[in-house]
Amino acid sequence: MSDIPEDDDDPPFASPDIRLNYEAALGRFVLEFNQVDNLLGTLINTVLRRLGRSDLAEKSARWDFWLKVLVLDLLKSSTEGGGLQDISASALTNIAKERNKLAHGYFDQNPFSGDYDIVVRNVPQQYSVEKLNALTKEANELWTALRCAEGYYAFKYASDTELTISN
């Protein structure tokens, strides 16, 4: 036992686990969103090539997410858009808005209570770990819909591709 008295005037600090849990949840969401973005680009490339627009397909790799969503929505009404019908452009737009808030906002935590906000354009917003997990689930559902569309094109045009079996 030490003879040095404890200083009772120091207020307790919030657990660092609060920030670590937020960081982990945010990381999961960003990874899921990036999968959606990547697969969306792949699908657009596939459909544009099916439409004979290789020129646009090559450029599509550099498009922002918002432009990809617009093009996806337009491609739904094309002759090759059958596989895209179940992909919600509004859901993609909504998840992108959330991603932008989180990517450009900053984490502002009260070191005493542990409460925190994500501040976007000087406006504090609530993003609990549970909310981030729900956004991650939404992004995963979009990714699943995109995977189904990818399967549609893979199976519909399987005969267009020469299959080789190696021994």
N, CA, C and O atoms as a DFTB+ gen file, in Angstrom:
668 C
 N C O
     1  1       0.809      -1.170       0.000
     2  2       0.000       0.000       0.000
     3  2       0.864       1.249       0.000
     4  3       1.869       1.322       0.706
     5  1       0.470       2.215      -0.785
     6  2       1.240       3.445      -0.904
     7  2       0.771       4.468       0.126
     8  3      -0.401       4.520       0.498
     9  1       1.715       5.270       0.567
    10  2       1.384       6.346       1.499
    11  2       0.883       7.592       0.785
    12  3       0.481       8.564       1.423
    13  1       0.909       7.556      -0.559
    14  2       0.463       8.713      -1.335
    15  2      -1.060       8.662      -1.435
    16  3      -1.619       7.669      -1.901
    17  1      -1.730       9.726      -1.001
    18  2      -3.210       9.706      -1.063
    19  2      -3.703       9.804      -2.509
    20  3      -3.097      10.471      -3.347
    21  1      -4.810       9.125      -2.773
    22  2      -5.426       9.211      -4.094
    23  2      -6.118      10.559      -4.231
    24  3      -6.642      11.099      -3.256
    25  1      -6.116      11.084      -5.411
    26  2      -6.759      12.360      -5.678
    27  2      -8.209      12.077      -6.065
    28  3      -8.468      11.616      -7.177
    29  1      -9.135      12.340      -5.188
    30  2     -10.554      12.064      -5.420
    31  2     -11.215      13.119      -6.296
    32  3     -12.369      12.961      -6.695
    33  1     -10.483      14.210      -6.602
    34  2     -11.077      15.267      -7.404
    35  2     -11.056      14.976      -8.897
    36  3     -11.732      15.664      -9.662
    37  1     -10.292      13.968      -9.334
    38  2     -10.231      13.634     -10.753
    39  2     -11.492      12.891     -11.159
    40  3     -11.791      11.831     -10.611
    41  1     -12.223      13.429     -12.102
    42  2     -13.430      12.714     -12.552
    43  2     -13.040      11.483     -13.361
    44  3     -11.983      11.476     -13.993
    45  1     -13.853      10.460     -13.357
    46  2     -13.543       9.255     -14.134
    47  2     -13.641       9.554     -15.637
    48  3     -14.451      10.373     -16.070
    49  1     -12.820       8.888     -16.396
    50  2     -12.844       9.055     -17.835
    51  2     -13.630       7.915     -18.461
    52  3     -13.703       6.815     -17.913
    53  1     -14.210       8.194     -19.605
    54  2     -14.975       7.189     -20.334
    55  2     -14.040       6.078     -20.798
    56  3     -12.855       6.303     -21.042
    57  1     -14.580       4.916     -20.910
    58  2     -13.802       3.767     -21.362
    59  2     -13.350       3.967     -22.804
    60  3     -14.141       4.396     -23.644
    61  1     -12.088       3.661     -23.099
    62  2     -11.635       3.752     -24.491
    63  2     -12.321       2.719     -25.390
    64  3     -12.280       2.827     -26.616
    65  1     -12.948       1.725     -24.770
    66  2     -13.667       0.714     -25.549
    67  2     -14.826       1.317     -26.344
    68  3     -15.216       0.775     -27.379
    69  1     -15.371       2.424     -25.870
    70  2     -16.475       3.078     -26.585
    71  2     -15.998       3.478     -27.975
    72  3     -16.667       3.199     -28.970
    73  1     -14.851       4.126     -28.042
    74  2     -14.312       4.545     -29.334
    75  2     -13.876       3.335     -30.164
    76  3     -14.116       3.297     -31.371
    77  1     -13.249       2.364     -29.538
    78  2     -12.796       1.169     -30.258
    79  2     -13.971       0.410     -30.873
    80  3     -13.880      -0.068     -32.004
    81  1     -15.064       0.300     -30.136
    82  2     -16.250      -0.380     -30.666
    83  2     -16.849       0.390     -31.834
    84  3     -17.291      -0.201     -32.819
    85  1     -16.858       1.719     -31.717
    86  2     -17.340       2.550     -32.816
    87  2     -16.449       2.368     -34.042
    88  3     -16.948       2.182     -35.152
    89  1     -15.144       2.420     -33.846
    90  2     -14.211       2.257     -34.963
    91  2     -14.407       0.918     -35.669
    92  3     -14.390       0.853     -36.898
    93  1     -14.590      -0.136     -34.902
    94  2     -14.787      -1.468     -35.495
    95  2     -16.088      -1.517     -36.289
    96  3     -16.123      -2.065     -37.391
    97  1     -17.148      -0.951     -35.741
    98  2     -18.441      -0.944     -36.446
    99  2     -18.356      -0.091     -37.706
   100  3     -18.891      -0.464     -38.750
   101  1     -17.687       1.049     -37.610
   102  2     -17.518       1.916     -38.773
   103  2     -16.705       1.201     -39.843
   104  3     -17.039       1.270     -41.026
   105  1     -15.665       0.532     -39.445
   106  2     -14.841      -0.213     -40.388
   107  2     -15.628      -1.295     -41.113
   108  3     -15.480      -1.469     -42.322
   109  1     -16.460      -2.019     -40.381
   110  2     -17.296      -3.055     -41.014
   111  2     -18.232      -2.430     -42.045
   112  3     -18.413      -2.971     -43.136
   113  1     -18.824      -1.292     -41.697
   114  2     -19.736      -0.633     -42.626
   115  2     -19.005      -0.166     -43.879
   116  3     -19.482      -0.383     -44.993
   117  1     -17.859       0.469     -43.705
   118  2     -17.113       0.981     -44.859
   119  2     -16.691      -0.174     -45.767
   120  3     -16.791      -0.064     -46.989
   121  1     -16.226      -1.268     -45.192
   122  2     -15.847      -2.432     -46.006
   123  2     -17.043      -2.961     -46.791
   124  3     -16.915      -3.299     -47.968
   125  1     -18.187      -3.033     -46.153
   126  2     -19.397      -3.530     -46.831
   127  2     -19.817      -2.576     -47.943
   128  3     -20.175      -3.009     -49.039
   129  1     -19.772      -1.274     -47.657
   130  2     -20.124      -0.285     -48.679
   131  2     -19.181      -0.389     -49.875
   132  3     -19.624      -0.324     -51.022
   133  1     -17.894      -0.548     -49.616
   134  2     -16.929      -0.652     -50.708
   135  2     -17.199      -1.871     -51.584
   136  3     -17.001      -1.819     -52.798
   137  1     -17.652      -2.971     -50.975
   138  2     -18.035      -4.153     -51.762
   139  2     -19.204      -3.829     -52.681
   140  3     -19.225      -4.240     -53.841
   141  1     -20.171      -3.094     -52.159
   142  2     -21.330      -2.687     -52.962
   143  2     -20.866      -1.827     -54.131
   144  3     -21.257      -2.066     -55.273
   145  1     -20.040      -0.838     -53.852
   146  2     -19.543       0.069     -54.880
   147  2     -18.802      -0.704     -55.970
   148  3     -19.025      -0.472     -57.158
   149  1     -17.935      -1.607     -55.575
   150  2     -17.158      -2.377     -56.533
   151  2     -18.046      -3.270     -57.403
   152  3     -17.883      -3.305     -58.623
   153  1     -18.971      -3.980     -56.790
   154  2     -19.829      -4.882     -57.547
   155  2     -20.799      -4.107     -58.440
   156  3     -21.118      -4.558     -59.540
   157  1     -21.264      -2.961     -57.985
   158  2     -22.114      -2.106     -58.814
   159  2     -21.373      -1.729     -60.093
   160  3     -21.938      -1.787     -61.185
   161  1     -20.114      -1.345     -59.953
   162  2     -19.305      -1.006     -61.121
   163  2     -19.123      -2.193     -62.056
   164  3     -19.179      -2.033     -63.276
   165  1     -18.909      -3.369     -61.505
   166  2     -18.749      -4.579     -62.314
   167  2     -20.010      -4.875     -63.112
   168  3     -19.940      -5.215     -64.293
   169  1     -21.159      -4.746     -62.466
   170  2     -22.434      -5.004     -63.153
   171  2     -22.685      -4.001     -64.268
   172  3     -23.101      -4.380     -65.363
   173  1     -22.439      -2.740     -64.001
   174  2     -22.621      -1.715     -65.023
   175  2     -21.718      -2.011     -66.212
   176  3     -22.141      -1.900     -67.362
   177  1     -20.499      -2.378     -65.939
   178  2     -19.557      -2.737     -66.994
   179  2     -20.107      -3.901     -67.824
   180  3     -20.054      -3.864     -69.053
   181  1     -20.625      -4.914     -67.171
   182  2     -21.186      -6.084     -67.863
   183  2     -22.331      -5.685     -68.779
   184  3     -22.362      -6.077     -69.945
   185  1     -23.268      -4.909     -68.257
   186  2     -24.457      -4.535     -69.038
   187  2     -24.068      -3.612     -70.189
   188  3     -24.572      -3.773     -71.301
   189  1     -23.200      -2.668     -69.947
   190  2     -22.770      -1.770     -71.029
   191  2     -22.082      -2.557     -72.148
   192  3     -22.295      -2.274     -73.327
   193  1     -21.283      -3.517     -71.791
   194  2     -20.631      -4.352     -72.819
   195  2     -21.664      -5.183     -73.584
   196  3     -21.544      -5.363     -74.796
   197  1     -22.674      -5.687     -72.877
   198  2     -23.743      -6.453     -73.535
   199  2     -24.498      -5.561     -74.519
   200  3     -25.000      -6.040     -75.536
   201  1     -24.576      -4.283     -74.223
   202  2     -25.252      -3.321     -75.096
   203  2     -24.341      -2.809     -76.214
   204  3     -24.749      -1.973     -77.022
   205  1     -23.120      -3.308     -76.255
   206  2     -22.184      -2.869     -77.280
   207  2     -21.546      -1.528     -76.988
   208  3     -21.060      -0.867     -77.906
   209  1     -21.535      -1.115     -75.750
   210  2     -20.969       0.182     -75.360
   211  2     -19.686      -0.003     -74.548
   212  3     -19.580       0.453     -73.409
   213  1     -18.727      -0.676     -75.157
   214  2     -17.435      -0.886     -74.497
   215  2     -16.752       0.434     -74.174
   216  3     -16.003       0.526     -73.202
   217  1     -17.005       1.453     -74.984
   218  2     -16.416       2.769     -74.736
   219  2     -16.852       3.312     -73.379
   220  3     -16.036       3.835     -72.620
   221  1     -18.148       3.184     -73.079
   222  2     -18.653       3.633     -71.779
   223  2     -18.228       2.681     -70.664
   224  3     -17.939       3.112     -69.548
   225  1     -18.193       1.401     -70.968
   226  2     -17.807       0.414     -69.960
   227  2     -16.406       0.694     -69.433
   228  3     -16.152       0.584     -68.234
   229  1     -15.505       1.055     -70.329
   230  2     -14.130       1.357     -69.915
   231  2     -14.080       2.592     -69.027
   232  3     -13.294       2.639     -68.081
   233  1     -14.899       3.582     -69.317
   234  2     -14.923       4.814     -68.520
   235  2     -15.594       4.594     -67.160
   236  3     -15.291       5.299     -66.198
   237  1     -16.496       3.629     -67.080
   238  2     -17.306       3.442     -65.874
   239  2     -16.480       3.136     -64.633
   240  3     -16.938       3.389     -63.518
   241  1     -15.287       2.603     -64.796
   242  2     -14.437       2.298     -63.642
   243  2     -14.047       3.563     -62.874
   244  3     -13.702       3.483     -61.695
   245  1     -14.094       4.712     -63.514
   246  2     -13.704       5.979     -62.881
   247  2     -14.908       6.796     -62.396
   248  3     -14.736       7.887     -61.853
   249  1     -16.102       6.282     -62.586
   250  2     -17.295       7.040     -62.194
   251  2     -17.482       7.055     -60.686
   252  3     -17.167       6.091     -59.988
   253  1     -18.007       8.183     -60.204
   254  2     -18.400       8.273     -58.802
   255  2     -19.607       7.380     -58.555
   256  3     -20.322       7.005     -59.484
   257  1     -19.815       7.051     -57.310
   258  2     -20.919       6.174     -56.929
   259  2     -22.257       6.719     -57.419
   260  3     -23.098       5.961     -57.903
   261  1     -22.455       8.022     -57.294
   262  2     -23.732       8.644     -57.664
   263  2     -24.033       8.438     -59.145
   264  3     -25.172       8.162     -59.522
   265  1     -23.008       8.572     -59.978
   266  2     -23.185       8.371     -61.411
   267  2     -23.478       6.902     -61.706
   268  3     -24.288       6.591     -62.580
   269  1     -22.831       6.013     -60.989
   270  2     -23.102       4.579     -61.165
   271  2     -24.569       4.264     -60.854
   272  3     -25.209       3.493     -61.568
   273  1     -25.089       4.862     -59.793
   274  2     -26.493       4.616     -59.424
   275  2     -27.420       5.147     -60.511
   276  3     -28.390       4.483     -60.874
   277  1     -27.135       6.324     -61.030
   278  2     -27.948       6.892     -62.108
   279  2     -27.921       5.987     -63.337
   280  3     -28.965       5.688     -63.916
   281  1     -26.733       5.557     -63.729
   282  2     -26.598       4.699     -64.903
   283  2     -27.309       3.371     -64.670
   284  3     -27.989       2.866     -65.563
   285  1     -27.156       2.803     -63.478
   286  2     -27.871       1.568     -63.154
   287  2     -29.369       1.744     -63.351
   288  3     -30.026       0.896     -63.953
   289  1     -29.898       2.834     -62.849
   290  2     -31.337       3.086     -62.967
   291  2     -31.751       3.212     -64.435
   292  3     -32.813       2.726     -64.822
   293  1     -30.930       3.852     -65.238
   294  2     -31.218       3.974     -66.671
   295  2     -31.097       2.623     -67.379
   296  3     -31.903       2.300     -68.252
   297  1     -30.100       1.847     -67.002
   298  2     -29.888       0.550     -67.645
   299  2     -31.020      -0.437     -67.372
   300  3     -31.225      -1.373     -68.145
   301  1     -31.750      -0.237     -66.287
   302  2     -32.887      -1.120     -65.981
   303  2     -33.891      -1.154     -67.127
   304  3     -34.527      -2.182     -67.361
   305  1     -34.039      -0.044     -67.839
   306  2     -35.020       0.021     -68.921
   307  2     -34.419      -0.326     -70.282
   308  3     -35.080      -0.181     -71.310
   309  1     -33.175      -0.780     -70.289
   310  2     -32.544      -1.174     -71.548
   311  2     -32.873      -2.633     -71.868
   312  3     -33.428      -3.352     -71.036
   313  1     -32.531      -3.051     -73.059
   314  2     -32.794      -4.438     -73.467
   315  2     -31.980      -5.431     -72.653
   316  3     -32.335      -6.608     -72.590
   317  1     -30.906      -4.988     -72.034
   318  2     -30.061      -5.880     -71.236
   319  2     -30.248      -5.669     -69.734
   320  3     -29.486      -6.223     -68.942
   321  1     -31.237      -4.889     -69.328
   322  2     -31.403      -4.530     -67.922
   323  2     -32.202      -5.494     -67.083
   324  3     -32.508      -5.185     -65.931
   325  1     -32.553      -6.648     -67.612
   326  2     -33.384      -7.598     -66.874
   327  2     -32.824      -8.031     -65.536
   328  3     -33.582      -8.231     -64.586
   329  1     -31.528      -8.180     -65.442
   330  2     -30.923      -8.620     -64.190
   331  2     -30.834      -7.549     -63.130
   332  3     -30.505      -7.841     -61.981
   333  1     -31.121      -6.319     -63.493
   334  2     -30.983      -5.190     -62.570
   335  2     -32.295      -4.792     -61.900
   336  3     -32.310      -3.911     -61.041
   337  1     -33.372      -5.423     -62.279
   338  2     -34.702      -4.980     -61.842
   339  2     -34.885      -4.958     -60.329
   340  3     -35.612      -4.108     -59.815
   341  1     -34.247      -5.866     -59.609
   342  2     -34.454      -5.952     -58.161
   343  2     -33.486      -5.105     -57.346
   344  3     -33.460      -5.193     -56.118
   345  1     -32.700      -4.295     -58.017
   346  2     -31.739      -3.454     -57.307
   347  2     -32.337      -2.064     -57.139
   348  3     -32.656      -1.390     -58.119
   349  1     -32.480      -1.652     -55.910
   350  2     -33.112      -0.374     -55.603
   351  2     -32.113       0.778     -55.678
   352  3     -31.170       0.857     -54.891
   353  1     -32.343       1.667     -56.640
   354  2     -31.491       2.854     -56.769
   355  2     -31.652       3.755     -55.551
   356  3     -30.677       4.361     -55.105
   357  1     -32.852       3.855     -55.006
   358  2     -33.048       4.717     -53.834
   359  2     -32.342       4.144     -52.606
   360  3     -31.811       4.903     -51.795
   361  1     -32.327       2.826     -52.455
   362  2     -31.603       2.220     -51.330
   363  2     -30.098       2.444     -51.482
   364  3     -29.404       2.698     -50.498
   365  1     -29.596       2.349     -52.711
   366  2     -28.176       2.628     -52.960
   367  2     -27.852       4.088     -52.638
   368  3     -26.818       4.382     -52.038
   369  1     -28.730       4.988     -53.035
   370  2     -28.530       6.409     -52.760
   371  2     -28.539       6.674     -51.254
   372  3     -27.702       7.421     -50.747
   373  1     -29.477       6.066     -50.548
   374  2     -29.574       6.283     -49.095
   375  2     -28.334       5.776     -48.364
   376  3     -27.825       6.447     -47.467
   377  1     -27.850       4.604     -48.741
   378  2     -26.678       4.053     -48.053
   379  2     -25.445       4.898     -48.371
   380  3     -24.556       5.034     -47.530
   381  1     -25.386       5.463     -49.571
   382  2     -24.267       6.334     -49.938
   383  2     -24.299       7.636     -49.132
   384  3     -23.251       8.152     -48.743
   385  1     -25.487       8.159     -48.885
   386  2     -25.603       9.375     -48.065
   387  2     -25.085       9.121     -46.654
   388  3     -24.373       9.948     -46.084
   389  1     -25.451       7.971     -46.097
   390  2     -24.975       7.620     -44.755
   391  2     -23.454       7.459     -44.754
   392  3     -22.773       7.921     -43.839
   393  1     -22.941       6.812     -45.769
   394  2     -21.495       6.608     -45.884
   395  2     -20.768       7.951     -45.938
   396  3     -19.733       8.126     -45.297
   397  1     -21.307       8.887     -46.698
   398  2     -20.659      10.193     -46.819
   399  2     -20.659      10.949     -45.498
   400  3     -19.668      11.589     -45.145
   401  1     -21.761      10.878     -44.770
   402  2     -21.802      11.522     -43.456
   403  2     -20.716      10.950     -42.552
   404  3     -20.001      11.686     -41.871
   405  1     -20.607       9.628     -42.560
   406  2     -19.645       8.968     -41.679
   407  2     -18.205       9.188     -42.139
   408  3     -17.302       9.329     -41.314
   409  1     -17.993       9.217     -43.441
   410  2     -16.636       9.392     -43.961
   411  2     -16.127      10.815     -43.767
   412  3     -14.926      11.024     -43.600
   413  1     -17.029      11.797     -43.788
   414  2     -16.607      13.187     -43.710
   415  2     -16.878      13.829     -42.351
   416  3     -16.429      14.944     -42.086
   417  1     -17.605      13.133     -41.503
   418  2     -17.842      13.646     -40.167
   419  2     -16.682      13.286     -39.250
   420  3     -15.836      12.464     -39.602
   421  1     -16.647      13.897     -38.086
   422  2     -15.605      13.527     -37.136
   423  2     -16.224      13.073     -35.828
   424  3     -17.326      13.483     -35.464
   425  1     -15.500      12.227     -35.138
   426  2     -15.925      11.611     -33.886
   427  2     -15.645      12.583     -32.753
   428  3     -14.494      12.950     -32.515
   429  1     -16.689      13.000     -32.057
   430  2     -16.554      13.958     -30.957
   431  2     -17.115      13.309     -29.697
   432  3     -18.328      13.208     -29.519
   433  1     -16.200      12.868     -28.820
   434  2     -16.612      12.138     -27.620
   435  2     -16.393      12.967     -26.369
   436  3     -15.374      13.643     -26.226
   437  1     -17.361      12.905     -25.466
   438  2     -17.212      13.506     -24.155
   439  2     -16.342      12.547     -23.331
   440  3     -16.757      11.416     -23.076
   441  1     -15.155      12.972     -22.913
   442  2     -14.251      12.042     -22.225
   443  2     -14.726      11.643     -20.832
   444  3     -14.195      10.706     -20.236
   445  1     -15.714      12.344     -20.323
   446  2     -16.192      12.043     -18.978
   447  2     -17.375      11.089     -19.002
   448  3     -17.410      10.122     -18.242
   449  1     -18.344      11.356     -19.872
   450  2     -19.539      10.507     -19.907
   451  2     -19.427       9.373     -20.920
   452  3     -20.088       8.344     -20.788
   453  1     -18.580       9.571     -21.935
   454  2     -18.461       8.569     -22.996
   455  2     -19.420       8.819     -24.140
   456  3     -19.293       8.191     -25.192
   457  1     -20.382       9.723     -23.965
   458  2     -21.308      10.039     -25.052
   459  2     -20.525      10.624     -26.216
   460  3     -19.513      11.300     -26.029
   461  1     -21.011      10.353     -27.418
   462  2     -20.330      10.893     -28.587
   463  2     -21.325      11.208     -29.684
   464  3     -22.440      10.689     -29.713
   465  1     -20.892      12.069     -30.580
   466  2     -21.638      12.423     -31.784
   467  2     -20.675      12.323     -32.953
   468  3     -19.456      12.348     -32.785
   469  1     -21.251      12.208     -34.140
   470  2     -20.497      12.365     -35.357
   471  2     -20.909      13.736     -35.881
   472  3     -22.086      13.970     -36.158
   473  1     -19.966      14.618     -36.014
   474  2     -20.260      15.993     -36.396
   475  2     -20.027      16.150     -37.891
   476  3     -18.913      15.994     -38.391
   477  1     -21.117      16.464     -38.588
   478  2     -21.084      16.651     -40.034
   479  2     -21.534      18.080     -40.322
   480  3     -22.654      18.470     -39.992
   481  1     -20.650      18.848     -40.940
   482  2     -20.951      20.252     -41.245
   483  2     -21.444      20.994     -40.004
   484  3     -22.432      21.727     -40.048
   485  1     -20.743      20.789     -38.920
   486  2     -21.027      21.424     -37.627
   487  2     -22.364      21.012     -37.007
   488  3     -22.854      21.681     -36.097
   489  1     -22.949      19.928     -37.487
   490  2     -24.204      19.427     -36.923
   491  2     -23.950      18.069     -36.279
   492  3     -23.632      17.107     -36.978
   493  1     -24.084      17.976     -34.952
   494  2     -23.886      16.689     -34.288
   495  2     -24.990      15.697     -34.680
   496  3     -26.168      16.051     -34.730
   497  1     -24.591      14.459     -34.954
   498  2     -25.549      13.417     -35.319
   499  2     -25.231      12.155     -34.528
   500  3     -24.075      11.866     -34.220
   501  1     -26.277      11.420     -34.211
   502  2     -26.134      10.204     -33.425
   503  2     -25.889       8.999     -34.325
   504  3     -26.691       8.718     -35.216
   505  1     -24.803       8.295     -34.103
   506  2     -24.491       7.055     -34.816
   507  2     -23.974       6.048     -33.797
   508  3     -22.769       5.916     -33.584
   509  1     -24.892       5.355     -33.184
   510  2     -24.497       4.331     -32.221
   511  2     -23.916       3.136     -32.968
   512  3     -24.076       3.007     -34.182
   513  1     -23.247       2.273     -32.231
   514  2     -22.720       1.042     -32.818
   515  2     -23.874       0.229     -33.402
   516  3     -23.729      -0.391     -34.456
   517  1     -25.003       0.232     -32.727
   518  2     -26.171      -0.509     -33.228
   519  2     -26.656       0.064     -34.563
   520  3     -27.039      -0.683     -35.464
   521  1     -26.638       1.393     -34.682
   522  2     -27.050       2.008     -35.945
   523  2     -26.058       1.662     -37.053
   524  3     -26.458       1.379     -38.182
   525  1     -24.773       1.685     -36.732
   526  2     -23.765       1.313     -37.721
   527  2     -23.929      -0.147     -38.149
   528  3     -23.788      -0.477     -39.327
   529  1     -24.227      -1.009     -37.189
   530  2     -24.449      -2.419     -37.524
   531  2     -25.673      -2.585     -38.422
   532  3     -25.674      -3.429     -39.318
   533  1     -26.708      -1.789     -38.187
   534  2     -27.904      -1.838     -39.041
   535  2     -27.568      -1.348     -40.457
   536  3     -28.059      -1.909     -41.437
   537  1     -26.740      -0.311     -40.567
   538  2     -26.314       0.170     -41.884
   539  2     -25.468      -0.879     -42.603
   540  3     -25.575      -1.051     -43.817
   541  1     -24.635      -1.572     -41.845
   542  2     -23.824      -2.640     -42.422
   543  2     -24.725      -3.744     -42.963
   544  3     -24.466      -4.295     -44.033
   545  1     -25.769      -4.061     -42.229
   546  2     -26.729      -5.087     -42.677
   547  2     -27.427      -4.628     -43.958
   548  3     -27.596      -5.418     -44.886
   549  1     -27.830      -3.362     -44.015
   550  2     -28.467      -2.820     -45.225
   551  2     -27.519      -2.899     -46.418
   552  3     -27.923      -3.286     -47.515
   553  1     -26.266      -2.532     -46.203
   554  2     -25.280      -2.596     -47.284
   555  2     -25.082      -4.036     -47.740
   556  3     -24.937      -4.299     -48.934
   557  1     -25.077      -4.962     -46.795
   558  2     -24.926      -6.368     -47.149
   559  2     -26.114      -6.866     -47.958
   560  3     -25.942      -7.662     -48.882
   561  1     -27.314      -6.410     -47.626
   562  2     -28.509      -6.792     -48.395
   563  2     -28.429      -6.255     -49.822
   564  3     -28.834      -6.934     -50.765
   565  1     -27.912      -5.049     -49.981
   566  2     -27.707      -4.496     -51.327
   567  2     -26.656      -5.301     -52.083
   568  3     -26.819      -5.582     -53.270
   569  1     -25.593      -5.667     -51.403
   570  2     -24.544      -6.470     -52.022
   571  2     -25.114      -7.827     -52.466
   572  3     -24.763      -8.328     -53.534
   573  1     -25.978      -8.408     -51.659
   574  2     -26.602      -9.678     -52.015
   575  2     -27.465      -9.529     -53.264
   576  3     -27.444     -10.394     -54.140
   577  1     -28.217      -8.445     -53.350
   578  2     -29.031      -8.189     -54.550
   579  2     -28.138      -8.026     -55.776
   580  3     -28.464      -8.512     -56.859
   581  1     -27.022      -7.344     -55.601
   582  2     -26.073      -7.174     -56.707
   583  2     -25.461      -8.518     -57.105
   584  3     -25.256      -8.780     -58.290
   585  1     -25.171      -9.358     -56.127
   586  2     -24.637     -10.698     -56.427
   587  2     -25.650     -11.527     -57.209
   588  3     -25.277     -12.269     -58.118
   589  1     -26.924     -11.405     -56.862
   590  2     -27.969     -12.118     -57.610
   591  2     -28.001     -11.641     -59.061
   592  3     -28.130     -12.444     -59.985
   593  1     -27.882     -10.335     -59.250
   594  2     -27.845      -9.786     -60.611
   595  2     -26.615     -10.281     -61.351
   596  3     -26.682     -10.592     -62.540
   597  1     -25.502     -10.354     -60.654
   598  2     -24.285     -10.868     -61.267
   599  2     -24.498     -12.321     -61.717
   600  3     -24.062     -12.715     -62.798
   601  1     -25.164     -13.096     -60.885
   602  2     -25.482     -14.477     -61.242
   603  2     -26.397     -14.556     -62.446
   604  3     -26.232     -15.418     -63.309
   605  1     -27.360     -13.657     -62.502
   606  2     -28.277     -13.606     -63.649
   607  2     -27.498     -13.502     -64.948
   608  3     -27.741     -14.257     -65.889
   609  1     -26.561     -12.565     -64.998
   610  2     -25.788     -12.363     -66.226
   611  2     -24.820     -13.520     -66.482
   612  3     -24.597     -13.906     -67.630
   613  1     -24.258     -14.061     -65.427
   614  2     -23.333     -15.182     -65.599
   615  2     -24.052     -16.393     -66.202
   616  3     -23.509     -17.059     -67.084
   617  1     -25.267     -16.680     -65.734
   618  2     -25.988     -17.837     -66.239
   619  2     -26.680     -17.561     -67.566
   620  3     -26.734     -18.430     -68.436
   621  1     -27.209     -16.350     -67.722
   622  2     -27.910     -16.031     -68.960
   623  2     -26.974     -16.076     -70.162
   624  3     -27.369     -16.487     -71.253
   625  1     -25.753     -15.659     -69.955
   626  2     -24.816     -15.578     -71.067
   627  2     -23.691     -16.605     -70.957
   628  3     -22.629     -16.434     -71.556
   629  1     -23.919     -17.652     -70.205
   630  2     -22.881     -18.681     -70.038
   631  2     -22.508     -19.306     -71.371
   632  3     -21.348     -19.662     -71.580
   633  1     -23.469     -19.446     -72.278
   634  2     -23.171     -20.065     -73.577
   635  2     -22.343     -19.136     -74.476
   636  3     -21.774     -19.581     -75.473
   637  1     -22.277     -17.834     -74.119
   638  2     -21.478     -16.887     -74.898
   639  2     -19.991     -17.035     -74.613
   640  3     -19.153     -16.541     -75.367
   641  1     -19.675     -17.708     -73.534
   642  2     -18.297     -17.855     -73.106
   643  2     -17.846     -19.279     -73.368
   644  3     -18.545     -20.243     -73.054
   645  1     -16.691     -19.386     -73.936
   646  2     -16.149     -20.725     -74.194
   647  2     -15.602     -21.298     -72.893
   648  3     -14.749     -20.697     -72.242
   649  1     -16.102     -22.453     -72.535
   650  2     -15.632     -23.101     -71.315
   651  2     -14.562     -24.117     -71.684
   652  3     -14.729     -24.905     -72.615
   653  1     -13.478     -24.085     -70.951
   654  2     -12.439     -25.084     -71.164
   655  2     -12.236     -25.845     -69.872
   656  3     -12.202     -25.267     -68.786
   657  1     -12.103     -27.125     -70.007
   658  2     -11.886     -27.971     -68.846
   659  2     -10.451     -28.443     -68.889
   660  3     -10.013     -29.074     -69.851
   661  1      -9.732     -28.128     -67.837
   662  2      -8.332     -28.548     -67.801
   663  2      -8.199     -29.814     -66.976
   664  3      -8.914     -30.014     -65.994
   665  1      -7.279     -30.657     -67.388
   666  2      -7.030     -31.917     -66.660
   667  2      -5.971     -31.740     -65.628
   668  3      -5.633     -32.690     -64.922
